[in-house]
Amino acid sequence: MAMGLMPVGVQPVVSLPPPEDTPEEVLRTVIITEARSPVDGKPLTAAEYAELQDQLQTRPAPPRLSPQVRETVFLLRFRQLIRTVLPFLPI
């Protein structure tokens, strides 16, 4: 009875990746020896990239803004928020 439900002439299918496809496990173990600069996008060696990262981390913090400039920036952002929520108000 169950034999009547099985399709006739069905070939088993093997779904393997193509032989030239590199397995993900191998790709994870590849050592990266070149990189791009986060500053200007130029290609760098691993040593140059490490040196640049060190320079970027040891660079002094940006200067603090004056309280008046900080307040102006806050008010402009607040105004933008209000215009987004209530676009019909003439602000």
MMTF fields as JSON, N, C-alpha, C and O atoms, coordinates in Angstrom:
{
  "mmtfVersion": "1.0.0",
  "mmtfProducer": "UNKNOWN",
  "numBonds": 363,
  "numAtoms": 364,
  "numGroups": 91,
  "numChains": 1,
  "numModels": 1,
  "chainsPerModel": [1],
  "groupsPerChain": [91],
  "chainIdList": ["A"],
  "bondAtomList": [4, 2, 8, 6, 12, 10, 16, 14, 20, 18, 24, 22, 28, 26, 32, 30, 36, 34, 40, 38, 44, 42, 48, 46, 52, 50, 56, 54, 60, 58, 64, 62, 68, 66, 72, 70, 76, 74, 80, 78, 84, 82, 88, 86, 92, 90, 96, 94, 100, 98, 104, 102, 108, 106, 112, 110, 116, 114, 120, 118, 124, 122, 128, 126, 132, 130, 136, 134, 140, 138, 144, 142, 148, 146, 152, 150, 156, 154, 160, 158, 164, 162, 168, 166, 172, 170, 176, 174, 180, 178, 184, 182, 188, 186, 192, 190, 196, 194, 200, 198, 204, 202, 208, 206, 212, 210, 216, 214, 220, 218, 224, 222, 228, 226, 232, 230, 236, 234, 240, 238, 244, 242, 248, 246, 252, 250, 256, 254, 260, 258, 264, 262, 268, 266, 272, 270, 276, 274, 280, 278, 284, 282, 288, 286, 292, 290, 296, 294, 300, 298, 304, 302, 308, 306, 312, 310, 316, 314, 320, 318, 324, 322, 328, 326, 332, 330, 336, 334, 340, 338, 344, 342, 348, 346, 352, 350, 356, 354, 360, 358],
  "bondOrderList": [1, 1, 1, 1, 1, 1, 1, 1, 1, 1, 1, 1, 1, 1, 1, 1, 1, 1, 1, 1, 1, 1, 1, 1, 1, 1, 1, 1, 1, 1, 1, 1, 1, 1, 1, 1, 1, 1, 1, 1, 1, 1, 1, 1, 1, 1, 1, 1, 1, 1, 1, 1, 1, 1, 1, 1, 1, 1, 1, 1, 1, 1, 1, 1, 1, 1, 1, 1, 1, 1, 1, 1, 1, 1, 1, 1, 1, 1, 1, 1, 1, 1, 1, 1, 1, 1, 1, 1, 1, 1],
  "groupList": [{"groupName": "MET", "atomNameList": ["N", "CA", "C", "O"], "elementList": ["N", "C", "C", "O"], "formalChargeList": [0, 0, 0, 0], "bondAtomList": [1, 0, 2, 1, 3, 2], "bondOrderList": [1, 1, 2], "singleLetterCode": "M", "chemCompType": "L-PEPTIDE LINKING"}, {"groupName": "ALA", "atomNameList": ["N", "CA", "C", "O"], "elementList": ["N", "C", "C", "O"], "formalChargeList": [0, 0, 0, 0], "bondAtomList": [1, 0, 2, 1, 3, 2], "bondOrderList": [1, 1, 2], "singleLetterCode": "A", "chemCompType": "L-PEPTIDE LINKING"}, {"groupName": "GLY", "atomNameList": ["N", "CA", "C", "O"], "elementList": ["N", "C", "C", "O"], "formalChargeList": [0, 0, 0, 0], "bondAtomList": [1, 0, 2, 1, 3, 2], "bondOrderList": [1, 1, 2], "singleLetterCode": "G", "chemCompType": "PEPTIDE LINKING"}, {"groupName": "LEU", "atomNameList": ["N", "CA", "C", "O"], "elementList": ["N", "C", "C", "O"], "formalChargeList": [0, 0, 0, 0], "bondAtomList": [1, 0, 2, 1, 3, 2], "bondOrderList": [1, 1, 2], "singleLetterCode": "L", "chemCompType": "L-PEPTIDE LINKING"}, {"groupName": "PRO", "atomNameList": ["N", "CA", "C", "O"], "elementList": ["N", "C", "C", "O"], "formalChargeList": [0, 0, 0, 0], "bondAtomList": [1, 0, 2, 1, 3, 2], "bondOrderList": [1, 1, 2], "singleLetterCode": "P", "chemCompType": "L-PEPTIDE LINKING"}, {"groupName": "VAL", "atomNameList": ["N", "CA", "C", "O"], "elementList": ["N", "C", "C", "O"], "formalChargeList": [0, 0, 0, 0], "bondAtomList": [1, 0, 2, 1, 3, 2], "bondOrderList": [1, 1, 2], "singleLetterCode": "V", "chemCompType": "L-PEPTIDE LINKING"}, {"groupName": "GLN", "atomNameList": ["N", "CA", "C", "O"], "elementList": ["N", "C", "C", "O"], "formalChargeList": [0, 0, 0, 0], "bondAtomList": [1, 0, 2, 1, 3, 2], "bondOrderList": [1, 1, 2], "singleLetterCode": "Q", "chemCompType": "L-PEPTIDE LINKING"}, {"groupName": "SER", "atomNameList": ["N", "CA", "C", "O"], "elementList": ["N", "C", "C", "O"], "formalChargeList": [0, 0, 0, 0], "bondAtomList": [1, 0, 2, 1, 3, 2], "bondOrderList": [1, 1, 2], "singleLetterCode": "S", "chemCompType": "L-PEPTIDE LINKING"}, {"groupName": "GLU", "atomNameList": ["N", "CA", "C", "O"], "elementList": ["N", "C", "C", "O"], "formalChargeList": [0, 0, 0, 0], "bondAtomList": [1, 0, 2, 1, 3, 2], "bondOrderList": [1, 1, 2], "singleLetterCode": "E", "chemCompType": "L-PEPTIDE LINKING"}, {"groupName": "ASP", "atomNameList": ["N", "CA", "C", "O"], "elementList": ["N", "C", "C", "O"], "formalChargeList": [0, 0, 0, 0], "bondAtomList": [1, 0, 2, 1, 3, 2], "bondOrderList": [1, 1, 2], "singleLetterCode": "D", "chemCompType": "L-PEPTIDE LINKING"}, {"groupName": "THR", "atomNameList": ["N", "CA", "C", "O"], "elementList": ["N", "C", "C", "O"], "formalChargeList": [0, 0, 0, 0], "bondAtomList": [1, 0, 2, 1, 3, 2], "bondOrderList": [1, 1, 2], "singleLetterCode": "T", "chemCompType": "L-PEPTIDE LINKING"}, {"groupName": "ARG", "atomNameList": ["N", "CA", "C", "O"], "elementList": ["N", "C", "C", "O"], "formalChargeList": [0, 0, 0, 0], "bondAtomList": [1, 0, 2, 1, 3, 2], "bondOrderList": [1, 1, 2], "singleLetterCode": "R", "chemCompType": "L-PEPTIDE LINKING"}, {"groupName": "ILE", "atomNameList": ["N", "CA", "C", "O"], "elementList": ["N", "C", "C", "O"], "formalChargeList": [0, 0, 0, 0], "bondAtomList": [1, 0, 2, 1, 3, 2], "bondOrderList": [1, 1, 2], "singleLetterCode": "I", "chemCompType": "L-PEPTIDE LINKING"}, {"groupName": "LYS", "atomNameList": ["N", "CA", "C", "O"], "elementList": ["N", "C", "C", "O"], "formalChargeList": [0, 0, 0, 0], "bondAtomList": [1, 0, 2, 1, 3, 2], "bondOrderList": [1, 1, 2], "singleLetterCode": "K", "chemCompType": "L-PEPTIDE LINKING"}, {"groupName": "TYR", "atomNameList": ["N", "CA", "C", "O"], "elementList": ["N", "C", "C", "O"], "formalChargeList": [0, 0, 0, 0], "bondAtomList": [1, 0, 2, 1, 3, 2], "bondOrderList": [1, 1, 2], "singleLetterCode": "Y", "chemCompType": "L-PEPTIDE LINKING"}, {"groupName": "PHE", "atomNameList": ["N", "CA", "C", "O"], "elementList": ["N", "C", "C", "O"], "formalChargeList": [0, 0, 0, 0], "bondAtomList": [1, 0, 2, 1, 3, 2], "bondOrderList": [1, 1, 2], "singleLetterCode": "F", "chemCompType": "L-PEPTIDE LINKING"}],
  "groupTypeList": [0, 1, 0, 2, 3, 0, 4, 5, 2, 5, 6, 4, 5, 5, 7, 3, 4, 4, 4, 8, 9, 10, 4, 8, 8, 5, 3, 11, 10, 5, 12, 12, 10, 8, 1, 11, 7, 4, 5, 9, 2, 13, 4, 3, 10, 1, 1, 8, 14, 1, 8, 3, 6, 9, 6, 3, 6, 10, 11, 4, 1, 4, 4, 11, 3, 7, 4, 6, 5, 11, 8, 10, 5, 15, 3, 3, 11, 15, 11, 6, 3, 12, 11, 10, 5, 3, 4, 15, 3, 4, 12],
  "groupIdList": [1, 2, 3, 4, 5, 6, 7, 8, 9, 10, 11, 12, 13, 14, 15, 16, 17, 18, 19, 20, 21, 22, 23, 24, 25, 26, 27, 28, 29, 30, 31, 32, 33, 34, 35, 36, 37, 38, 39, 40, 41, 42, 43, 44, 45, 46, 47, 48, 49, 50, 51, 52, 53, 54, 55, 56, 57, 58, 59, 60, 61, 62, 63, 64, 65, 66, 67, 68, 69, 70, 71, 72, 73, 74, 75, 76, 77, 78, 79, 80, 81, 82, 83, 84, 85, 86, 87, 88, 89, 90, 91],
  "secStructList": [7, 4, 4, 4, 4, 1, 7, 1, 1, 7, 7, 7, 7, 7, 7, 7, 7, 7, 6, 6, 1, 7, 7, 2, 2, 2, 2, 2, 6, 7, 7, 7, 7, 3, 3, 3, 7, 6, 6, 6, 7, 7, 3, 3, 3, 2, 2, 2, 2, 2, 2, 2, 2, 2, 2, 2, 2, 2, 1, 7, 7, 7, 7, 7, 7, 7, 2, 2, 2, 2, 2, 2, 2, 2, 2, 2, 2, 2, 2, 2, 2, 2, 2, 2, 2, 7, 6, 6, 1, 7, 7],
  "xCoordList": [0.811, 0.0, 0.874, 0.595, 1.903, 2.78, 3.592, 4.043, 3.788, 4.56, 3.843, 4.494, 2.551, 1.802, 2.023, 1.784, 2.478, 2.688, 4.09, 4.328, 5.017, 6.398, 6.516, 6.025, 7.162, 7.34, 8.309, 9.246, 8.067, 8.874, 9.916, 9.609, 11.136, 12.19, 12.883, 13.512, 12.798, 13.441, 14.879, 15.142, 15.796, 17.216, 17.619, 17.148, 18.478, 18.952, 19.813, 20.569, 19.689, 20.408, 21.47, 21.195, 22.664, 23.765, 24.035, 24.375, 23.888, 24.118, 25.402, 25.396, 26.463, 27.77, 28.209, 27.823, 29.017, 29.515, 30.521, 31.071, 30.756, 31.751, 33.135, 33.423, 33.983, 35.305, 36.176, 37.03, 35.992, 36.837, 36.369, 37.044, 35.235, 34.708, 35.501, 35.59, 36.083, 36.87, 35.931, 35.045, 36.11, 35.23, 35.354, 36.417, 34.271, 34.24, 35.24, 35.824, 35.436, 36.371, 37.794, 38.561, 38.138, 39.469, 39.563, 40.59, 38.513, 38.535, 38.67, 39.271, 38.131, 38.229, 39.653, 40.027, 40.455, 41.814, 42.844, 44.03, 42.422, 43.352, 43.837, 43.041, 45.138, 45.723, 45.693, 46.174, 45.135, 45.026, 46.355, 46.814, 46.97, 48.274, 48.212, 49.232, 47.047, 46.915, 45.601, 44.644, 45.572, 44.369, 44.284, 45.179, 43.21, 43.028, 43.003, 42.505, 43.54, 43.589, 42.192, 41.437, 41.813, 40.512, 40.466, 39.389, 41.623, 41.685, 41.429, 40.567, 42.185, 42.068, 41.817, 41.689, 41.743, 41.41, 42.559, 42.338, 43.788, 44.937, 45.291, 45.104, 45.806, 46.22, 47.434, 48.35, 47.43, 48.511, 48.936, 48.152, 50.186, 50.61, 50.095, 49.585, 50.232, 49.749, 50.506, 49.907, 51.812, 52.607, 52.21, 52.096, 51.999, 51.584, 50.198, 49.944, 49.307, 47.967, 48.025, 47.347, 48.835, 48.97, 49.555, 49.123, 50.526, 51.133, 50.116, 50.054, 49.322, 48.3, 47.244, 46.817, 46.817, 45.837, 46.397, 45.679, 47.679, 48.313, 48.341, 48.067, 48.67, 48.704, 47.311, 47.157, 46.304, 44.942, 44.442, 43.676, 44.87, 44.412, 45.149, 44.587, 46.391, 47.157, 47.023, 47.602, 46.268, 46.064, 45.269, 44.348, 45.604, 44.861, 43.392, 43.028, 42.577, 41.139, 40.881, 41.668, 39.811, 39.508, 39.212, 38.777, 39.445, 39.212, 37.735, 36.852, 37.489, 36.117, 35.518, 36.211, 34.235, 33.531, 33.101, 32.902, 32.963, 32.512, 31.053, 30.324, 30.626, 29.238, 28.212, 27.138, 28.537, 27.605, 27.417, 26.295, 28.499, 28.409, 27.655, 26.839, 27.919, 27.219, 25.712, 24.905, 25.339, 23.923, 23.272, 22.139, 23.998, 23.466, 23.236, 22.207, 24.185, 24.042, 22.855, 22.077, 22.712, 21.582, 20.254, 19.319, 20.173, 18.928, 18.608, 17.443, 19.63, 19.394, 18.906, 18.014, 19.479, 19.023, 17.605, 16.795, 17.313, 15.977, 14.955, 13.855, 15.338, 14.457, 14.193, 13.066, 15.227, 15.066, 14.113, 13.291, 14.216, 13.319, 11.878, 10.968, 11.673, 10.318, 9.734, 8.559, 10.551, 10.064, 9.74, 8.866, 10.416, 10.116, 8.8, 7.998, 8.564, 7.343, 6.149, 5.058, 6.352, 5.263, 5.662, 6.064, 5.558, 6.045, 5.214, 5.673, 4.01, 3.144, 3.398, 2.872, 4.183, 4.466, 5.515, 6.521, 5.313, 6.327, 7.444, 7.385, 8.438, 9.561, 10.763, 11.819],
  "yCoordList": [-1.176, 0.0, 1.267, 2.198, 1.315, 2.466, 2.573, 3.664, 1.477, 1.502, 2.302, 2.841, 2.383, 3.128, 4.63, 5.348, 5.118, 6.55, 6.998, 8.198, 6.076, 6.438, 6.714, 5.933, 7.817, 8.118, 7.124, 6.641, 6.842, 5.886, 6.641, 7.659, 6.144, 6.716, 7.915, 8.678, 8.115, 9.261, 8.884, 7.86, 9.718, 9.509, 10.252, 11.366, 9.662, 10.408, 11.596, 11.495, 12.694, 13.912, 14.177, 14.141, 14.44, 14.789, 16.271, 16.701, 17.057, 18.49, 18.852, 19.151, 18.817, 19.196, 20.487, 20.754, 21.289, 22.51, 22.148, 21.046, 23.059, 22.777, 22.587, 23.157, 21.8, 21.511, 22.748, 22.763, 23.8, 24.996, 25.929, 26.916, 25.641, 26.457, 26.185, 25.04, 27.244, 27.099, 26.99, 27.829, 25.961, 25.806, 26.977, 27.588, 27.286, 28.402, 28.198, 29.163, 26.953, 26.669, 27.075, 27.544, 26.89, 27.286, 28.799, 29.376, 29.448, 30.902, 31.575, 32.645, 30.98, 31.58, 31.534, 32.36, 30.579, 30.436, 31.18, 31.161, 31.835, 32.575, 33.794, 34.536, 33.992, 35.138, 36.33, 36.251, 37.42, 38.628, 39.368, 39.742, 39.578, 40.24, 41.616, 42.299, 42.031, 43.366, 43.97, 43.26, 45.287, 45.981, 47.329, 47.713, 48.031, 49.381, 50.368, 50.071, 51.524, 52.569, 53.076, 53.369, 53.192, 53.758, 55.267, 55.864, 55.88, 57.329, 57.707, 58.538, 57.092, 57.473, 56.307, 56.525, 55.078, 53.927, 53.356, 52.483, 53.82, 53.293, 51.905, 51.629, 51.023, 49.697, 49.796, 50.58, 48.994, 48.983, 47.548, 46.614, 47.38, 46.072, 45.907, 46.854, 44.696, 44.446, 45.301, 45.805, 45.47, 46.276, 47.746, 48.406, 48.261, 49.657, 49.877, 50.914, 48.904, 49.015, 49.042, 49.851, 48.159, 48.13, 49.438, 49.949, 49.981, 51.251, 52.393, 53.243, 52.405, 53.439, 53.339, 54.36, 52.119, 51.936, 52.448, 53.07, 52.186, 52.667, 54.189, 54.798, 54.807, 56.271, 56.859, 57.871, 56.224, 56.74, 56.617, 57.461, 55.572, 55.39, 56.289, 56.658, 56.656, 57.5, 58.982, 59.821, 59.31, 60.71, 61.389, 60.786, 62.626, 63.307, 63.51, 63.539, 63.645, 63.827, 65.154, 66.089, 65.255, 66.521, 67.613, 67.321, 68.846, 69.94, 70.048, 69.752, 70.471, 70.634, 71.893, 72.888, 71.833, 72.995, 73.902, 73.458, 75.156, 76.105, 75.797, 75.252, 76.137, 75.876, 76.538, 75.983, 77.709, 78.402, 77.617, 77.502, 77.081, 76.296, 75.002, 74.583, 74.362, 73.127, 73.375, 72.565, 74.508, 74.835, 75.095, 74.68, 75.788, 76.067, 74.771, 74.614, 73.849, 72.556, 71.795, 71.2, 71.811, 71.131, 71.718, 70.979, 73.046, 73.688, 73.403, 73.224, 73.362, 73.031, 71.599, 71.336, 70.677, 69.282, 69.149, 68.39, 69.883, 69.855, 70.419, 69.886, 71.502, 72.099, 71.104, 70.993, 70.387, 69.383, 68.275, 67.803, 67.862, 66.845, 67.338, 66.615, 68.562, 69.133, 69.22, 68.915, 69.636, 69.733, 68.366, 68.253, 67.323, 65.973, 65.502, 64.894, 65.773, 65.327, 66.192, 65.677, 67.486, 68.429, 69.307, 70.455, 68.784, 69.533, 70.753, 71.594, 70.873, 71.998, 73.241, 74.304, 73.158, 74.327, 75.196, 74.672, 76.522, 77.403, 77.716, 78.717, 76.873, 77.096, 77.551, 77.797],
  "zCoordList": [0.0, 0.0, 0.0, -0.755, 0.816, 0.845, -0.426, -0.774, -1.124, -2.358, -3.444, -4.339, -3.382, -4.379, -4.289, -5.26, -3.133, -2.945, -3.335, -3.476, -3.51, -3.836, -5.327, -6.141, -5.696, -7.107, -7.756, -7.12, -8.992, -9.734, -10.551, -11.17, -10.552, -11.373, -10.768, -11.501, -9.482, -8.833, -8.516, -7.887, -8.956, -8.703, -7.429, -7.2, -6.595, -5.422, -5.873, -6.839, -5.177, -5.536, -4.488, -3.289, -4.937, -4.053, -4.245, -5.347, -3.189, -3.323, -2.586, -1.392, -3.31, -2.779, -3.457, -4.595, -2.763, -3.401, -4.492, -4.495, -5.401, -6.446, -5.826, -4.774, -6.459, -5.871, -5.7, -4.814, -6.525, -6.39, -5.276, -4.985, -4.648, -3.561, -2.284, -1.841, -1.686, -0.459, 0.734, 0.896, 1.579, 2.742, 3.707, 3.819, 4.401, 5.344, 6.482, 6.975, 6.898, 7.98, 7.598, 8.438, 6.325, 5.857, 5.772, 6.131, 5.304, 5.189, 6.546, 6.641, 7.585, 8.927, 9.46, 10.293, 8.993, 9.513, 8.679, 9.011, 7.604, 6.762, 7.529, 8.103, 7.532, 8.221, 7.28, 6.149, 7.743, 6.93, 6.992, 8.071, 5.832, 5.787, 5.141, 5.051, 4.694, 4.121, 4.574, 4.885, 4.605, 5.071, 4.377, 3.624, 4.636, 4.102, 5.258, 6.343, 5.003, 6.01, 6.318, 5.391, 7.61, 7.938, 7.705, 7.706, 7.508, 7.319, 5.86, 5.574, 4.931, 3.523, 2.574, 1.37, 3.076, 2.252, 1.45, 0.611, 1.678, 0.941, 1.468, 2.653, 0.595, 1.061, 1.987, 1.741, 3.051, 4.028, 4.308, 4.137, 4.741, 5.22, 6.644, 7.243, 7.18, 8.537, 9.551, 10.501, 9.36, 10.291, 10.226, 11.258, 9.015, 8.87, 9.478, 10.092, 9.306, 9.872, 11.396, 12.029, 11.988, 13.448, 13.956, 14.989, 13.246, 13.651, 13.564, 14.451, 12.493, 12.335, 13.432, 13.971, 13.768, 14.841, 16.165, 16.947, 16.414, 17.649, 17.673, 18.707, 16.542, 16.479, 16.692, 17.376, 16.108, 16.259, 17.697, 18.16, 18.403, 19.782, 20.749, 21.78, 20.457, 21.373, 21.051, 21.741, 20.014, 19.664, 20.773, 21.324, 21.108, 22.176, 21.798, 20.622, 22.816, 22.615, 21.905, 22.054, 21.147, 20.47, 21.497, 22.611, 21.128, 22.086, 22.458, 21.652, 23.68, 24.171, 23.56, 23.344, 23.288, 22.76, 23.895, 25.025, 23.583, 24.604, 24.954, 24.125, 26.16, 26.564, 25.641, 25.408, 25.122, 24.235, 22.93, 22.436, 22.374, 21.138, 21.404, 20.584, 22.546, 22.892, 23.016, 22.563, 23.637, 23.783, 22.428, 22.187, 21.543, 20.206, 19.431, 18.775, 19.506, 18.826, 19.405, 18.66, 20.726, 21.356, 20.887, 20.578, 20.835, 20.417, 18.95, 18.594, 18.101, 16.697, 16.534, 15.728, 17.288, 17.227, 17.78, 17.248, 18.843, 19.426, 18.429, 18.283, 17.75, 16.736, 15.606, 15.122, 15.191, 14.135, 14.598, 13.813, 15.852, 16.391, 16.394, 15.987, 16.849, 16.893, 15.482, 15.28, 14.5, 13.118, 12.556, 11.696, 13.013, 12.55, 13.121, 12.413, 14.397, 15.061, 14.683, 14.437, 14.638, 14.35, 13.149, 13.34, 11.924, 10.763, 10.4, 9.626, 10.932, 10.552, 11.394, 11.063, 12.474, 13.305, 12.634, 12.156, 12.583, 11.966, 12.962, 13.676, 13.002, 13.936, 13.158, 13.741]
}
